[in-house]
Amino acid sequence: MGAVPKQRISKGRQGRRRSHHALARVPMDTCPRCGATKRTHHVCPECGTYAGVPVYEPRKKSSE
Ligand SMILES: [Zn+2]
């Protein structure tokens, strides 16, 4: 037999455990070069720059 709980976990205790389960918001920022919404401390996916410095050439979208 596998692991079997010795005692029932009360709803209050279950809730207290799950009070830490919420997902945190991803901090977002705007790119200083193109103004697109990007993650903080990440290279902008729209223009490929970080703090105004080009890091890589952004991929051309198929619609352009
Ligand atoms: Zn950008």
N, CA, C, O and the ligand as a Tripos MOL2 file, in Angstrom:
@<TRIPOS>MOLECULE
protein
  257   255    65     0     0
PROTEIN
NO_CHARGES

@<TRIPOS>ATOM
      1 N           0.8420   -1.1970    0.0000 N.3       1 MET1
      2 CA          0.0000    0.0000    0.0000 C.3       1 MET1
      3 C           0.8810    1.2530    0.0000 C.2       1 MET1
      4 O           1.9720    1.2780    0.5710 O.2       1 MET1
      5 N           0.3860    2.2410   -0.6330 N.am      2 GLY2
      6 CA          1.1590    3.4930   -0.7150 C.3       2 GLY2
      7 C           1.0180    4.3330    0.5160 C.2       2 GLY2
      8 O           0.5860    3.8410    1.5590 O.2       2 GLY2
      9 N           1.3670    5.5720    0.4240 N.am      3 ALA3
     10 CA          1.2990    6.4830    1.5580 C.3       3 ALA3
     11 C          -0.1600    6.8150    1.8620 C.2       3 ALA3
     12 O          -0.9080    7.2440    0.9830 O.2       3 ALA3
     13 N          -0.5430    6.6150    3.0950 N.am      4 VAL4
     14 CA         -1.9230    6.8920    3.5090 C.3       4 VAL4
     15 C          -1.8840    7.9260    4.6270 C.2       4 VAL4
     16 O          -1.1600    7.7210    5.6010 O.2       4 VAL4
     17 N          -2.6250    9.0240    4.5340 N.am      5 PRO5
     18 CA         -2.5890   10.0450    5.5790 C.3       5 PRO5
     19 C          -3.1550    9.5170    6.8910 C.2       5 PRO5
     20 O          -4.1880    8.8480    6.9330 O.2       5 PRO5
     21 N          -2.4380    9.8460    7.9520 N.am      6 LYS6
     22 CA         -2.8570    9.3700    9.2760 C.3       6 LYS6
     23 C          -4.0450   10.1510    9.7860 C.2       6 LYS6
     24 O          -4.9470    9.6160   10.4310 O.2       6 LYS6
     25 N          -4.0160   11.4470    9.4730 N.am      7 GLN7
     26 CA         -5.1200   12.2990    9.9240 C.3       7 GLN7
     27 C          -5.6190   13.1590    8.7790 C.2       7 GLN7
     28 O          -4.8760   13.5070    7.8610 O.2       7 GLN7
     29 N          -6.8820   13.4860    8.8590 N.am      8 ARG8
     30 CA         -7.5280   14.3190    7.8720 C.3       8 ARG8
     31 C          -7.0130   15.7480    8.0230 C.2       8 ARG8
     32 O          -6.8720   16.2450    9.1400 O.2       8 ARG8
     33 N          -6.7330   16.4040    6.9030 N.am      9 ILE9
     34 CA         -6.3330   17.8120    6.9250 C.3       9 ILE9
     35 C          -7.6050   18.6510    6.9150 C.2       9 ILE9
     36 O          -8.4440   18.5260    6.0230 O.2       9 ILE9
     37 N          -7.7290   19.5070    7.9240 N.am     10 SER10
     38 CA         -8.9340   20.3410    8.0000 C.3      10 SER10
     39 C          -8.9480   21.3440    6.8500 C.2      10 SER10
     40 O          -7.9070   21.6610    6.2750 O.2      10 SER10
     41 N         -10.1340   21.8340    6.5260 N.am     11 LYS11
     42 CA        -10.2610   22.8080    5.4410 C.3      11 LYS11
     43 C          -9.4490   24.0690    5.7230 C.2      11 LYS11
     44 O          -8.9070   24.6920    4.8100 O.2      11 LYS11
     45 N          -9.3720   24.4410    7.0320 N.am     12 GLY12
     46 CA         -8.5840   25.6160    7.3890 C.3      12 GLY12
     47 C          -7.1140   25.4100    7.1280 C.2      12 GLY12
     48 O          -6.4340   26.2930    6.6050 O.2      12 GLY12
     49 N          -6.6240   24.2430    7.4940 N.am     13 ARG13
     50 CA         -5.2080   23.9660    7.2870 C.3      13 ARG13
     51 C          -4.8970   23.8210    5.7970 C.2      13 ARG13
     52 O          -3.8470   24.2500    5.3180 O.2      13 ARG13
     53 N          -5.8290   23.2120    5.0880 N.am     14 GLN14
     54 CA         -5.6630   23.0920    3.6330 C.3      14 GLN14
     55 C          -5.6100   24.4690    2.9810 C.2      14 GLN14
     56 O          -4.8060   24.7120    2.0800 O.2      14 GLN14
     57 N          -6.4820   25.3710    3.4510 N.am     15 GLY15
     58 CA         -6.4980   26.7210    2.9120 C.3      15 GLY15
     59 C          -5.2280   27.4760    3.2390 C.2      15 GLY15
     60 O          -4.7210   28.2390    2.4180 O.2      15 GLY15
     61 N          -4.7090   27.2610    4.4520 N.am     16 ARG16
     62 CA         -3.4640   27.9300    4.8450 C.3      16 ARG16
     63 C          -2.3090   27.4580    3.9660 C.2      16 ARG16
     64 O          -1.4550   28.2480    3.5630 O.2      16 ARG16
     65 N          -2.2970   26.1740    3.6790 N.am     17 ARG17
     66 CA         -1.2450   25.6580    2.7980 C.3      17 ARG17
     67 C          -1.3730   26.2600    1.4030 C.2      17 ARG17
     68 O          -0.3770   26.6400    0.7870 O.2      17 ARG17
     69 N          -2.5970   26.3420    0.9140 N.am     18 ARG18
     70 CA         -2.8150   26.8320   -0.4490 C.3      18 ARG18
     71 C          -2.7440   28.3520   -0.5630 C.2      18 ARG18
     72 O          -2.8050   28.8940   -1.6660 O.2      18 ARG18
     73 N          -2.6150   29.0470    0.5780 N.am     19 SER19
     74 CA         -2.5360   30.5060    0.5220 C.3      19 SER19
     75 C          -1.2680   30.9690   -0.1820 C.2      19 SER19
     76 O          -1.1550   32.1370   -0.5560 O.2      19 SER19
     77 N          -0.3080   30.0550   -0.3660 N.am     20 HIS20
     78 CA          0.9470   30.4020   -1.0470 C.3      20 HIS20
     79 C           0.9430   29.9490   -2.4930 C.2      20 HIS20
     80 O           1.9530   30.0870   -3.1830 O.2      20 HIS20
     81 N          -0.1660   29.4140   -2.9660 N.am     21 HIS21
     82 CA         -0.1800   28.8170   -4.3000 C.3      21 HIS21
     83 C          -0.4990   29.7940   -5.4230 C.2      21 HIS21
     84 O          -0.3960   29.4350   -6.5960 O.2      21 HIS21
     85 N          -0.8780   31.0050   -5.0910 N.am     22 ALA22
     86 CA         -1.2540   31.9580   -6.1450 C.3      22 ALA22
     87 C          -0.0400   32.3070   -6.9910 C.2      22 ALA22
     88 O           1.0750   32.4140   -6.4800 O.2      22 ALA22
     89 N          -0.2640   32.4850   -8.2960 N.am     23 LEU23
     90 CA          0.8110   32.8490   -9.2060 C.3      23 LEU23
     91 C           1.0670   34.3420   -9.0890 C.2      23 LEU23
     92 O           0.1380   35.1450   -8.9960 O.2      23 LEU23
     93 N           2.3360   34.6960   -9.0960 N.am     24 ALA24
     94 CA          2.7060   36.0990   -9.0070 C.3      24 ALA24
     95 C           2.5630   36.7580  -10.3720 C.2      24 ALA24
     96 O           2.7230   36.1130  -11.4080 O.2      24 ALA24
     97 N           2.2600   38.0460  -10.3570 N.am     25 ARG25
     98 CA          2.1840   38.8020  -11.6020 C.3      25 ARG25
     99 C           3.5760   38.9050  -12.2160 C.2      25 ARG25
    100 O           4.5680   39.0830  -11.5090 O.2      25 ARG25
    101 N           3.6350   38.7910  -13.5230 N.am     26 VAL26
    102 CA          4.9020   38.9850  -14.2210 C.3      26 VAL26
    103 C           5.1090   40.4870  -14.3760 C.2      26 VAL26
    104 O           4.2830   41.1560  -14.9960 O.2      26 VAL26
    105 N           6.2120   41.0410  -13.8160 N.am     27 PRO27
    106 CA          6.4040   42.4830  -13.9250 C.3      27 PRO27
    107 C           6.6730   42.9020  -15.3690 C.2      27 PRO27
    108 O           7.5970   42.4050  -16.0120 O.2      27 PRO27
    109 N           5.8550   43.8180  -15.8610 N.am     28 MET28
    110 CA          5.9920   44.2740  -17.2380 C.3      28 MET28
    111 C           6.4400   45.7300  -17.2550 C.2      28 MET28
    112 O           6.2050   46.4830  -16.3100 O.2      28 MET28
    113 N           7.0930   46.1090  -18.3540 N.am     29 ASP29
    114 CA          7.6280   47.4500  -18.5260 C.3      29 ASP29
    115 C           7.4510   47.8320  -19.9930 C.2      29 ASP29
    116 O           7.0910   46.9930  -20.8190 O.2      29 ASP29
    117 N           7.6990   49.0730  -20.3070 N.am     30 THR30
    118 CA          7.6320   49.4920  -21.7060 C.3      30 THR30
    119 C           9.0530   49.7100  -22.2250 C.2      30 THR30
    120 O           9.9210   50.2250  -21.5200 O.2      30 THR30
    121 N           9.2630   49.3070  -23.4680 N.am     31 CYS31
    122 CA         10.5870   49.4610  -24.0990 C.3      31 CYS31
    123 C          10.8840   50.9420  -24.3220 C.2      31 CYS31
    124 O          10.0390   51.6560  -24.8610 O.2      31 CYS31
    125 N          12.0780   51.4280  -23.9180 N.am     32 PRO32
    126 CA         12.3880   52.8420  -24.1350 C.3      32 PRO32
    127 C          12.5780   53.1890  -25.6020 C.2      32 PRO32
    128 O          12.5180   54.3640  -25.9650 O.2      32 PRO32
    129 N          12.8060   52.1900  -26.4570 N.am     33 ARG33
    130 CA         13.0710   52.4750  -27.8800 C.3      33 ARG33
    131 C          11.7870   52.4440  -28.7020 C.2      33 ARG33
    132 O          11.4890   53.3890  -29.4320 O.2      33 ARG33
    133 N          11.0150   51.3360  -28.5800 N.am     34 CYS34
    134 CA          9.8320   51.2160  -29.4340 C.3      34 CYS34
    135 C           8.5340   51.3400  -28.6450 C.2      34 CYS34
    136 O           7.4600   51.4080  -29.2430 O.2      34 CYS34
    137 N           8.6090   51.3720  -27.3070 N.am     35 GLY35
    138 CA          7.4020   51.5640  -26.5150 C.3      35 GLY35
    139 C           6.5510   50.3270  -26.3420 C.2      35 GLY35
    140 O           5.4620   50.3980  -25.7720 O.2      35 GLY35
    141 N           7.0310   49.1890  -26.8280 N.am     36 ALA36
    142 CA          6.2600   47.9600  -26.7010 C.3      36 ALA36
    143 C           6.3140   47.4530  -25.2670 C.2      36 ALA36
    144 O           7.2660   47.7340  -24.5390 O.2      36 ALA36
    145 N           5.3080   46.7170  -24.8690 N.am     37 THR37
    146 CA          5.3020   46.1180  -23.5420 C.3      37 THR37
    147 C           6.2520   44.9320  -23.5310 C.2      37 THR37
    148 O           6.1780   44.0570  -24.3940 O.2      37 THR37
    149 N           7.1440   44.9070  -22.5480 N.am     38 LYS38
    150 CA          8.1290   43.8410  -22.4380 C.3      38 LYS38
    151 C           8.3230   43.5030  -20.9720 C.2      38 LYS38
    152 O           7.8860   44.2400  -20.0880 O.2      38 LYS38
    153 N           8.9880   42.3710  -20.7210 N.am     39 ARG39
    154 CA          9.2820   42.0130  -19.3380 C.3      39 ARG39
    155 C          10.4610   42.8360  -18.8410 C.2      39 ARG39
    156 O          11.3620   43.1810  -19.6060 O.2      39 ARG39
    157 N          10.4400   43.1470  -17.5420 N.am     40 THR40
    158 CA         11.5490   43.9080  -16.9810 C.3      40 THR40
    159 C          12.8080   43.0480  -16.9840 C.2      40 THR40
    160 O          12.7350   41.8360  -16.7810 O.2      40 THR40
    161 N          13.9550   43.6710  -17.2120 N.am     41 HIS41
    162 CA         15.2600   43.0020  -17.2440 C.3      41 HIS41
    163 C          15.3400   41.9380  -18.3260 C.2      41 HIS41
    164 O          16.0830   40.9650  -18.2050 O.2      41 HIS41
    165 N          14.5550   42.1400  -19.3960 N.am     42 HIS42
    166 CA         14.6000   41.2280  -20.5370 C.3      42 HIS42
    167 C          14.7880   42.0580  -21.8000 C.2      42 HIS42
    168 O          14.4090   43.2280  -21.8610 O.2      42 HIS42
    169 N          15.3850   41.4200  -22.8090 N.am     43 VAL43
    170 CA         15.5310   42.0810  -24.1000 C.3      43 VAL43
    171 C          14.1480   42.2500  -24.7130 C.2      43 VAL43
    172 O          13.3090   41.3530  -24.6320 O.2      43 VAL43
    173 N          13.9180   43.4060  -25.3260 N.am     44 CYS44
    174 CA         12.6290   43.6650  -25.9620 C.3      44 CYS44
    175 C          12.4440   42.7230  -27.1430 C.2      44 CYS44
    176 O          13.2900   42.6960  -28.0360 O.2      44 CYS44
    177 N          11.3570   41.9460  -27.1740 N.am     45 PRO45
    178 CA         11.1640   41.0220  -28.2990 C.3      45 PRO45
    179 C          10.7820   41.7310  -29.5880 C.2      45 PRO45
    180 O          10.8810   41.1460  -30.6660 O.2      45 PRO45
    181 N          10.3460   42.9860  -29.4940 N.am     46 GLU46
    182 CA          9.9070   43.7030  -30.6950 C.3      46 GLU46
    183 C          11.0820   44.2920  -31.4650 C.2      46 GLU46
    184 O          11.1520   44.1580  -32.6870 O.2      46 GLU46
    185 N          12.0140   44.9490  -30.7520 N.am     47 CYS47
    186 CA         13.1200   45.6060  -31.4570 C.3      47 CYS47
    187 C          14.4760   44.9970  -31.1050 C.2      47 CYS47
    188 O          15.4850   45.4160  -31.6710 O.2      47 CYS47
    189 N          14.5390   44.0270  -30.1960 N.am     48 GLY48
    190 CA         15.7970   43.3370  -29.9070 C.3      48 GLY48
    191 C          16.8320   44.1690  -29.1870 C.2      48 GLY48
    192 O          18.0270   43.9220  -29.3420 O.2      48 GLY48
    193 N          16.4090   45.1580  -28.3950 N.am     49 THR49
    194 CA         17.3730   45.9850  -27.6690 C.3      49 THR49
    195 C          17.1910   45.8030  -26.1700 C.2      49 THR49
    196 O          16.1130   45.4460  -25.6960 O.2      49 THR49
    197 N          18.2700   46.0550  -25.4350 N.am     50 TYR50
    198 CA         18.2070   46.0650  -23.9790 C.3      50 TYR50
    199 C          18.8150   47.3740  -23.5070 C.2      50 TYR50
    200 O          19.9710   47.6590  -23.8190 O.2      50 TYR50
    201 N          18.0620   48.1780  -22.7610 N.am     51 ALA51
    202 CA         18.4920   49.4940  -22.2820 C.3      51 ALA51
    203 C          18.9710   50.3460  -23.4490 C.2      51 ALA51
    204 O          19.9360   51.0980  -23.3140 O.2      51 ALA51
    205 N          18.2980   50.2340  -24.6020 N.am     52 GLY52
    206 CA         18.6330   51.0280  -25.7690 C.3      52 GLY52
    207 C          19.7620   50.4660  -26.6120 C.2      52 GLY52
    208 O          20.0480   50.9950  -27.6860 O.2      52 GLY52
    209 N          20.4250   49.3800  -26.1370 N.am     53 VAL53
    210 CA         21.5500   48.7920  -26.8680 C.3      53 VAL53
    211 C          21.0270   47.6160  -27.6900 C.2      53 VAL53
    212 O          20.3930   46.7240  -27.1280 O.2      53 VAL53
    213 N          21.2750   47.5850  -29.0170 N.am     54 PRO54
    214 CA         20.8090   46.4410  -29.8250 C.3      54 PRO54
    215 C          21.5240   45.1540  -29.4510 C.2      54 PRO54
    216 O          22.7510   45.1270  -29.3480 O.2      54 PRO54
    217 N          20.7670   44.0980  -29.2480 N.am     55 VAL55
    218 CA         21.3150   42.8050  -28.8540 C.3      55 VAL55
    219 C          21.2140   41.8230  -30.0100 C.2      55 VAL55
    220 O          22.1590   41.0870  -30.2940 O.2      55 VAL55
    221 N          20.0720   41.8150  -30.6700 N.am     56 TYR56
    222 CA         19.8970   40.9420  -31.8280 C.3      56 TYR56
    223 C          18.9050   41.5680  -32.7880 C.2      56 TYR56
    224 O          18.1230   42.4440  -32.4160 O.2      56 TYR56
    225 N          18.9460   41.1100  -34.0230 N.am     57 GLU57
    226 CA         17.9860   41.5800  -35.0170 C.3      57 GLU57
    227 C          16.6430   40.9230  -34.7580 C.2      57 GLU57
    228 O          16.5540   39.6960  -34.7310 O.2      57 GLU57
    229 N          15.6030   41.7120  -34.5700 N.am     58 PRO58
    230 CA         14.2980   41.0820  -34.3510 C.3      58 PRO58
    231 C          13.8200   40.3590  -35.6040 C.2      58 PRO58
    232 O          14.0860   40.7900  -36.7260 O.2      58 PRO58
    233 N          13.1180   39.2660  -35.3950 N.am     59 ARG59
    234 CA         12.5910   38.4790  -36.5170 C.3      59 ARG59
    235 C          11.4970   39.2560  -37.2220 C.2      59 ARG59
    236 O          10.6390   39.8820  -36.6000 O.2      59 ARG59
    237 N          11.5580   39.1930  -38.5370 N.am     60 LYS60
    238 CA         10.5160   39.8580  -39.3300 C.3      60 LYS60
    239 C           9.2250   39.0570  -39.2180 C.2      60 LYS60
    240 O           9.2070   37.8380  -39.3850 O.2      60 LYS60
    241 N           8.1370   39.7870  -38.9280 N.am     61 LYS61
    242 CA          6.8580   39.1060  -38.8540 C.3      61 LYS61
    243 C           6.3810   38.7490  -40.2570 C.2      61 LYS61
    244 O           6.6920   39.4460  -41.2230 O.2      61 LYS61
    245 N           5.6350   37.6730  -40.3600 N.am     62 SER62
    246 CA          5.1790   37.2080  -41.6760 C.3      62 SER62
    247 C           4.1960   38.1890  -42.3010 C.2      62 SER62
    248 O           4.0210   38.1990  -43.5190 O.2      62 SER62
    249 N           3.5480   39.0230  -41.4710 N.am     63 SER63
    250 CA          2.5700   39.9620  -41.9890 C.3      63 SER63
    251 C           3.2480   41.1600  -42.6410 C.2      63 SER63
    252 O           2.6000   41.8720  -43.4080 O.2      63 SER63
    253 N           4.5200   41.4100  -42.3690 N.am     64 GLU64
    254 CA          5.2150   42.5690  -42.9220 C.3      64 GLU64
    255 C           5.8780   42.2670  -44.2560 C.2      64 GLU64
    256 O           6.5030   43.1460  -44.8480 O.2      64 GLU64
    257 ZN         11.5770   47.6010  -28.2010 Zn       65 ZN65
@<TRIPOS>BOND
     1     1     2 1
     2     2     3 1
     3     3     4 2
     4     3     5 am
     5     5     6 1
     6     6     7 1
     7     7     8 2
     8     7     9 am
     9     9    10 1
    10    10    11 1
    11    11    12 2
    12    11    13 am
    13    13    14 1
    14    14    15 1
    15    15    16 2
    16    15    17 am
    17    17    18 1
    18    18    19 1
    19    19    20 2
    20    19    21 am
    21    21    22 1
    22    22    23 1
    23    23    24 2
    24    23    25 am
    25    25    26 1
    26    26    27 1
    27    27    28 2
    28    27    29 am
    29    29    30 1
    30    30    31 1
    31    31    32 2
    32    31    33 am
    33    33    34 1
    34    34    35 1
    35    35    36 2
    36    35    37 am
    37    37    38 1
    38    38    39 1
    39    39    40 2
    40    39    41 am
    41    41    42 1
    42    42    43 1
    43    43    44 2
    44    43    45 am
    45    45    46 1
    46    46    47 1
    47    47    48 2
    48    47    49 am
    49    49    50 1
    50    50    51 1
    51    51    52 2
    52    51    53 am
    53    53    54 1
    54    54    55 1
    55    55    56 2
    56    55    57 am
    57    57    58 1
    58    58    59 1
    59    59    60 2
    60    59    61 am
    61    61    62 1
    62    62    63 1
    63    63    64 2
    64    63    65 am
    65    65    66 1
    66    66    67 1
    67    67    68 2
    68    67    69 am
    69    69    70 1
    70    70    71 1
    71    71    72 2
    72    71    73 am
    73    73    74 1
    74    74    75 1
    75    75    76 2
    76    75    77 am
    77    77    78 1
    78    78    79 1
    79    79    80 2
    80    79    81 am
    81    81    82 1
    82    82    83 1
    83    83    84 2
    84    83    85 am
    85    85    86 1
    86    86    87 1
    87    87    88 2
    88    87    89 am
    89    89    90 1
    90    90    91 1
    91    91    92 2
    92    91    93 am
    93    93    94 1
    94    94    95 1
    95    95    96 2
    96    95    97 am
    97    97    98 1
    98    98    99 1
    99    99   100 2
   100    99   101 am
   101   101   102 1
   102   102   103 1
   103   103   104 2
   104   103   105 am
   105   105   106 1
   106   106   107 1
   107   107   108 2
   108   107   109 am
   109   109   110 1
   110   110   111 1
   111   111   112 2
   112   111   113 am
   113   113   114 1
   114   114   115 1
   115   115   116 2
   116   115   117 am
   117   117   118 1
   118   118   119 1
   119   119   120 2
   120   119   121 am
   121   121   122 1
   122   122   123 1
   123   123   124 2
   124   123   125 am
   125   125   126 1
   126   126   127 1
   127   127   128 2
   128   127   129 am
   129   129   130 1
   130   130   131 1
   131   131   132 2
   132   131   133 am
   133   133   134 1
   134   134   135 1
   135   135   136 2
   136   135   137 am
   137   137   138 1
   138   138   139 1
   139   139   140 2
   140   139   141 am
   141   141   142 1
   142   142   143 1
   143   143   144 2
   144   143   145 am
   145   145   146 1
   146   146   147 1
   147   147   148 2
   148   147   149 am
   149   149   150 1
   150   150   151 1
   151   151   152 2
   152   151   153 am
   153   153   154 1
   154   154   155 1
   155   155   156 2
   156   155   157 am
   157   157   158 1
   158   158   159 1
   159   159   160 2
   160   159   161 am
   161   161   162 1
   162   162   163 1
   163   163   164 2
   164   163   165 am
   165   165   166 1
   166   166   167 1
   167   167   168 2
   168   167   169 am
   169   169   170 1
   170   170   171 1
   171   171   172 2
   172   171   173 am
   173   173   174 1
   174   174   175 1
   175   175   176 2
   176   175   177 am
   177   177   178 1
   178   178   179 1
   179   179   180 2
   180   179   181 am
   181   181   182 1
   182   182   183 1
   183   183   184 2
   184   183   185 am
   185   185   186 1
   186   186   187 1
   187   187   188 2
   188   187   189 am
   189   189   190 1
   190   190   191 1
   191   191   192 2
   192   191   193 am
   193   193   194 1
   194   194   195 1
   195   195   196 2
   196   195   197 am
   197   197   198 1
   198   198   199 1
   199   199   200 2
   200   199   201 am
   201   201   202 1
   202   202   203 1
   203   203   204 2
   204   203   205 am
   205   205   206 1
   206   206   207 1
   207   207   208 2
   208   207   209 am
   209   209   210 1
   210   210   211 1
   211   211   212 2
   212   211   213 am
   213   213   214 1
   214   214   215 1
   215   215   216 2
   216   215   217 am
   217   217   218 1
   218   218   219 1
   219   219   220 2
   220   219   221 am
   221   221   222 1
   222   222   223 1
   223   223   224 2
   224   223   225 am
   225   225   226 1
   226   226   227 1
   227   227   228 2
   228   227   229 am
   229   229   230 1
   230   230   231 1
   231   231   232 2
   232   231   233 am
   233   233   234 1
   234   234   235 1
   235   235   236 2
   236   235   237 am
   237   237   238 1
   238   238   239 1
   239   239   240 2
   240   239   241 am
   241   241   242 1
   242   242   243 1
   243   243   244 2
   244   243   245 am
   245   245   246 1
   246   246   247 1
   247   247   248 2
   248   247   249 am
   249   249   250 1
   250   250   251 1
   251   251   252 2
   252   251   253 am
   253   253   254 1
   254   254   255 1
   255   255   256 2
@<TRIPOS>SUBSTRUCTURE
     1 MET1         2 RESIDUE 1 A MET
     2 GLY2         6 RESIDUE 1 A GLY
     3 ALA3        10 RESIDUE 1 A ALA
     4 VAL4        14 RESIDUE 1 A VAL
     5 PRO5        18 RESIDUE 1 A PRO
     6 LYS6        22 RESIDUE 1 A LYS
     7 GLN7        26 RESIDUE 1 A GLN
     8 ARG8        30 RESIDUE 1 A ARG
     9 ILE9        34 RESIDUE 1 A ILE
    10 SER10       38 RESIDUE 1 A SER
    11 LYS11       42 RESIDUE 1 A LYS
    12 GLY12       46 RESIDUE 1 A GLY
    13 ARG13       50 RESIDUE 1 A ARG
    14 GLN14       54 RESIDUE 1 A GLN
    15 GLY15       58 RESIDUE 1 A GLY
    16 ARG16       62 RESIDUE 1 A ARG
    17 ARG17       66 RESIDUE 1 A ARG
    18 ARG18       70 RESIDUE 1 A ARG
    19 SER19       74 RESIDUE 1 A SER
    20 HIS20       78 RESIDUE 1 A HIS
    21 HIS21       82 RESIDUE 1 A HIS
    22 ALA22       86 RESIDUE 1 A ALA
    23 LEU23       90 RESIDUE 1 A LEU
    24 ALA24       94 RESIDUE 1 A ALA
    25 ARG25       98 RESIDUE 1 A ARG
    26 VAL26      102 RESIDUE 1 A VAL
    27 PRO27      106 RESIDUE 1 A PRO
    28 MET28      110 RESIDUE 1 A MET
    29 ASP29      114 RESIDUE 1 A ASP
    30 THR30      118 RESIDUE 1 A THR
    31 CYS31      122 RESIDUE 1 A CYS
    32 PRO32      126 RESIDUE 1 A PRO
    33 ARG33      130 RESIDUE 1 A ARG
    34 CYS34      134 RESIDUE 1 A CYS
    35 GLY35      138 RESIDUE 1 A GLY
    36 ALA36      142 RESIDUE 1 A ALA
    37 THR37      146 RESIDUE 1 A THR
    38 LYS38      150 RESIDUE 1 A LYS
    39 ARG39      154 RESIDUE 1 A ARG
    40 THR40      158 RESIDUE 1 A THR
    41 HIS41      162 RESIDUE 1 A HIS
    42 HIS42      166 RESIDUE 1 A HIS
    43 VAL43      170 RESIDUE 1 A VAL
    44 CYS44      174 RESIDUE 1 A CYS
    45 PRO45      178 RESIDUE 1 A PRO
    46 GLU46      182 RESIDUE 1 A GLU
    47 CYS47      186 RESIDUE 1 A CYS
    48 GLY48      190 RESIDUE 1 A GLY
    49 THR49      194 RESIDUE 1 A THR
    50 TYR50      198 RESIDUE 1 A TYR
    51 ALA51      202 RESIDUE 1 A ALA
    52 GLY52      206 RESIDUE 1 A GLY
    53 VAL53      210 RESIDUE 1 A VAL
    54 PRO54      214 RESIDUE 1 A PRO
    55 VAL55      218 RESIDUE 1 A VAL
    56 TYR56      222 RESIDUE 1 A TYR
    57 GLU57      226 RESIDUE 1 A GLU
    58 PRO58      230 RESIDUE 1 A PRO
    59 ARG59      234 RESIDUE 1 A ARG
    60 LYS60      238 RESIDUE 1 A LYS
    61 LYS61      242 RESIDUE 1 A LYS
    62 SER62      246 RESIDUE 1 A SER
    63 SER63      250 RESIDUE 1 A SER
    64 GLU64      254 RESIDUE 1 A GLU
    65 ZN65       257 GROUP 0 **** ****
